[in-house]
Amino acid sequence: MHPAVAEGLGDHCELIRLWEESDPDAVLAARRDEIVAVATGGTTIDGPFLDGLPAVRLVASFGVGYDRIDASAAAARGVVVTNTPGVLDDEVADTALGLLLMTVRELGRAEQYLREGKWADGRPYPLTPATLHGRRMGILGLGRIGQAIADRVQPFGVSVAYHNRHPKGVDYPYYASLTEMAADVDILMIVIPGGDSTRHLVDASVLKALGADGILINVARGTVVDEQALVDALRTNTILYAGLDVFEHEPKVHPDLLTLPNAVLLPHVGSATIPTRTAMANLVVDNIRHWLSDGTPLTPVPESTDLVN
């Protein structure tokens, strides 16, 4: 857990630092009737976990995605779940744009070419087959981060469309079908939450629809993409490039992705700056402190709405 969480909560409650305990499970069992709130940075929290802590009424997640928390099971037990939206939107959107530029212009490969001395030997880097200007982006998940990405790419001459479960009050074209959108765009930007409902939503059929000039960028959750289907699509040039900040089984990366020259891979750094991670930590603290003082969390997830209204 980010140190600012412990620092911010130390004067407001008794804080059990599980990462410092030699046997965290024994501590949880011994204090099961006393623990009323949990701050988590990635632990799986499901119904059985919560049943083991019957006094818990708040789970504060460090991150905007909360697919490792069964928020519906929590709501059924009267437990509110919070996350950290808003404070990381710009950072992740900047990462998405950087990843797109690295991918479409092969910037990482070009840098490696220079470092290997090939340019100094008088061999110019080969012309890249693609450009960014004039492309059409389909955003899978037009939430806060998706909107921030849309705002950034339009000055580059990139048009925007989107696919959500429901249309929003925006001017971009809306597609009820993900496959149909993929067929009409040449950049598929994934910003949708993970979880069972979106697992492998981007499969072989979507990649085929994206086509041979298509670029896939994923800054959301690796589970949204069928990773083996993506490997096959890149290897057979079914799509042109992929830029990934997240992976299906991270931190493990599909070994074939590491060998593909048309894949740009980052180690899940979308929000990984000191200012942004500190802001996320402070929002975890604020959620817990508000809940402790008056029972009102600041940023409950949708599954918890009925518990706080």
C-alpha positions in Angstrom: 0.0 0.0 0.0 1.2 3.5 -0.8 2.8 5.0 2.3 0.5 8.1 2.2 -2.4 5.9 3.1 -0.9 4.8 6.4 0.3 8.4 7.1 -3.1 9.8 6.4 -5.0 7.3 8.6 -2.6 7.0 11.5 -4.3 9.7 13.6 -7.9 8.7 12.8 -8.1 5.0 13.6 -6.1 2.0 14.7 -4.3 0.9 11.6 -3.3 -2.8 11.1 -0.4 -2.9 8.6 -0.9 -6.4 7.3 2.2 -6.2 5.1 4.3 -5.9 8.2 2.7 -9.0 9.9 4.4 -12.4 9.6 1.0 -14.1 9.6 -1.6 -11.8 8.1 -4.3 -14.4 8.1 -3.9 -15.1 11.8 -4.1 -11.3 12.5 -7.3 -11.1 10.5 -8.8 -14.1 12.3 -7.9 -12.7 15.7 -9.3 -9.2 14.9 -12.3 -10.3 12.7 -14.9 -8.7 14.9 -13.1 -5.4 15.3 -12.0 -4.5 11.7 -14.5 -2.1 10.2 -12.7 -0.9 7.0 -10.2 -2.3 4.6 -7.8 -0.4 2.3 -6.6 -2.6 -0.6 -4.3 -2.2 -3.5 -5.0 -5.4 -5.4 -6.0 -8.1 -3.0 -8.9 -10.3 -4.1 -11.9 -9.5 -1.9 -14.9 -11.7 -2.4 -17.8 -13.0 -0.4 -15.8 -15.5 1.6 -13.2 -12.9 2.5 -15.9 -10.6 3.7 -17.7 -13.3 5.6 -14.5 -13.8 7.6 -14.6 -10.1 8.6 -18.3 -9.6 9.6 -17.7 -6.1 11.1 -16.3 -4.6 7.8 -18.6 -2.0 6.3 -16.1 -0.3 3.9 -13.6 -1.5 1.3 -11.5 1.4 -0.1 -9.7 0.4 -3.3 -6.4 2.0 -4.4 -7.2 2.4 -8.1 -10.0 3.2 -10.5 -10.4 -0.4 -11.6 -11.8 -2.8 -8.9 -12.2 -6.1 -10.8 -10.5 -8.0 -8.0 -13.3 -6.9 -5.6 -16.7 -8.5 -5.8 -18.6 -5.3 -5.3 -22.0 -7.0 -5.8 -21.1 -9.5 -3.0 -20.0 -6.6 -0.9 -23.3 -4.7 -1.5 -25.3 -7.8 -0.6 -23.5 -7.8 2.8 -24.0 -4.1 3.4 -20.4 -3.3 2.6 -19.6 -0.1 0.6 -16.8 -0.2 -2.0 -14.9 2.9 -3.1 -12.3 3.5 -5.8 -10.2 6.4 -6.9 -11.7 7.9 -10.1 -10.8 11.3 -11.5 -7.3 11.8 -10.0 -5.6 9.5 -12.5 -7.6 10.3 -15.7 -5.1 12.6 -17.3 -2.0 10.4 -16.5 -3.6 7.3 -18.0 -4.8 9.3 -21.0 -1.3 10.7 -21.5 0.1 7.2 -21.4 -2.4 6.0 -23.9 -1.4 8.8 -26.3 2.2 8.1 -25.8 1.7 4.4 -26.4 -0.2 5.1 -29.5 2.6 7.3 -30.9 5.2 4.8 -30.0 3.2 2.1 -31.8 2.2 3.8 -35.0 5.6 5.4 -35.5 7.7 2.5 -34.2 9.5 4.9 -31.9 10.7 2.3 -29.5 12.2 0.2 -32.3 13.8 3.2 -33.8 15.5 4.1 -30.5 16.8 0.6 -30.2 18.1 0.8 -33.8 20.1 3.9 -32.8 21.4 2.4 -29.6 22.6 -0.7 -31.5 24.7 1.6 -33.7 22.9 0.9 -37.0 22.2 4.5 -37.7 25.8 5.5 -37.1 26.8 2.8 -39.5 25.0 4.8 -42.2 21.8 2.8 -42.3 18.8 5.0 -42.0 15.9 3.5 -40.0 13.3 2.1 -42.5 10.3 4.2 -43.4 7.4 3.2 -41.2 4.2 2.0 -43.0 1.7 4.0 -41.0 1.0 7.5 -39.8 -1.4 8.9 -37.1 -3.0 11.8 -38.9 -6.3 11.0 -40.5 -7.0 7.8 -38.6 -10.3 6.8 -37.0 -10.3 5.8 -33.4 -13.0 3.6 -31.8 -13.0 3.9 -28.0 -14.2 0.9 -26.1 -15.5 2.5 -22.9 -16.1 6.2 -23.1 -15.8 7.1 -19.4 -13.7 9.8 -17.9 -10.4 8.3 -19.2 -11.9 7.6 -22.6 -13.1 11.2 -22.9 -9.7 12.5 -21.9 -8.1 10.4 -24.6 -10.7 11.6 -27.2 -9.8 15.2 -26.2 -6.1 14.5 -26.8 -6.3 12.7 -30.2 -8.6 15.0 -32.1 -6.0 17.8 -32.5 -3.8 15.1 -34.2 -6.5 14.8 -36.9 -7.9 11.6 -35.5 -11.7 11.1 -35.5 -13.5 9.4 -32.6 -16.3 6.9 -32.3 -17.2 4.8 -29.3 -18.9 1.7 -28.0 -20.5 1.5 -24.6 -23.4 -0.6 -23.2 -25.5 2.6 -23.7 -25.1 5.8 -25.8 -24.0 9.0 -24.1 -24.8 12.6 -24.8 -21.8 13.3 -26.9 -21.3 14.1 -30.6 -19.1 11.1 -31.4 -20.7 8.3 -33.4 -22.1 5.5 -31.2 -21.9 1.8 -32.1 -24.1 -0.7 -30.4 -21.9 -3.4 -31.8 -18.2 -3.6 -30.9 -17.5 -5.7 -34.0 -19.2 -3.2 -36.3 -17.2 -0.3 -34.7 -13.9 -2.3 -35.1 -14.7 -2.7 -38.8 -15.2 1.1 -39.3 -12.1 2.3 -37.4 -8.4 1.6 -37.6 -7.5 2.3 -34.0 -9.2 0.4 -31.2 -8.6 2.0 -27.8 -9.6 -0.1 -24.8 -10.5 1.8 -21.7 -13.3 -0.5 -20.3 -13.2 -2.0 -16.8 -12.1 -5.6 -16.4 -14.1 -8.4 -14.8 -16.2 -11.4 -15.9 -18.6 -9.3 -18.0 -15.8 -8.0 -20.2 -13.4 -10.9 -20.2 -12.1 -11.6 -23.8 -14.6 -9.0 -25.2 -11.9 -8.3 -27.8 -11.5 -11.7 -29.4 -10.4 -13.0 -32.8 -13.6 -11.8 -34.5 -13.1 -8.2 -33.3 -9.4 -8.3 -34.3 -10.3 -9.6 -37.8 -12.8 -6.8 -38.1 -10.2 -4.2 -37.1 -8.2 -5.3 -40.1 -4.7 -5.3 -41.6 -4.2 -1.5 -41.0 -5.6 -1.7 -37.5 -3.9 -0.7 -34.2 -5.0 -2.0 -30.8 -4.1 0.0 -27.7 -5.0 -1.4 -24.2 -4.6 0.8 -21.1 -7.5 -0.8 -19.2 -7.3 -4.5 -18.1 -5.5 -7.3 -19.9 -8.4 -9.7 -19.4 -10.5 -7.6 -21.9 -8.4 -9.0 -24.7 -8.0 -12.7 -25.7 -4.2 -12.6 -25.5 -3.7 -15.7 -27.6 -6.0 -14.4 -30.3 -4.0 -11.1 -30.2 -0.7 -12.9 -30.6 -2.1 -14.8 -33.6 -3.5 -11.6 -35.2 -0.1 -9.8 -34.8 1.9 -12.8 -36.1 -0.3 -13.2 -39.2 -0.6 -9.5 -39.8 -4.4 -9.7 -39.3 -3.8 -6.3 -37.5 -0.8 -4.0 -37.9 0.3 -3.1 -34.4 -0.6 -3.5 -30.7 0.4 -1.3 -27.8 -0.2 -2.7 -24.4 0.2 -1.4 -20.9 -1.7 -4.3 -19.3 -1.7 -8.1 -19.7 -4.0 -11.0 -19.1 -1.8 -12.6 -16.5 0.4 -9.7 -15.4 3.1 -9.3 -14.3 3.6 -12.4 -16.6 3.6 -11.5 -20.2 2.6 -14.0 -23.0 6.1 -15.1 -24.2 5.1 -14.8 -27.8 4.3 -11.1 -27.4 8.0 -10.5 -26.3 9.1 -11.8 -29.7 6.8 -9.8 -31.9 8.3 -6.7 -33.5 4.8 -5.1 -34.1 3.9 -5.1 -30.3 4.9 -2.3 -28.0 4.8 -3.4 -24.3 4.9 -1.4 -21.1 4.9 -2.7 -17.5 1.5 -1.2 -16.4 2.7 2.3 -15.9 -0.5 4.2 -16.9 -0.8 6.0 -13.6 2.7 5.4 -12.3 3.9 8.9 -11.4 4.6 10.1 -7.9 2.0 13.0 -8.0 -0.8 10.8 -9.4 -0.2 7.8 -7.1 0.0 10.2 -4.1 -3.4 11.7 -5.2 -4.8 8.2 -5.4 -3.6 7.4 -1.9 -5.0 10.7 -0.6 -8.4 9.8 -2.0 -8.3 6.4 -0.3 -7.6 8.2 2.9 -10.4 10.7 2.3 -12.9 8.0 1.6 -12.1 6.2 4.9 -12.0 9.3 7.0 -15.3 10.6 5.7 -16.9 7.2 6.2 -15.5 7.0 9.8 -16.7 10.5 10.6 -20.2 10.6 9.1 -20.8 7.3 7.2 -20.5 9.0 3.8 -17.8 7.9 1.4 -16.7 10.2 -1.4 -16.4 7.9 -4.4 -18.6 4.8 -4.0 -18.6 2.4 -7.0 -22.0 1.9 -8.8 -22.7 -1.3 -7.0 -22.7 0.5 -3.7 -25.0 3.4 -4.7 -28.0 2.0 -2.9 -26.0 1.8 0.4 -25.1 5.4 0.5 -28.2 7.2 -0.9 
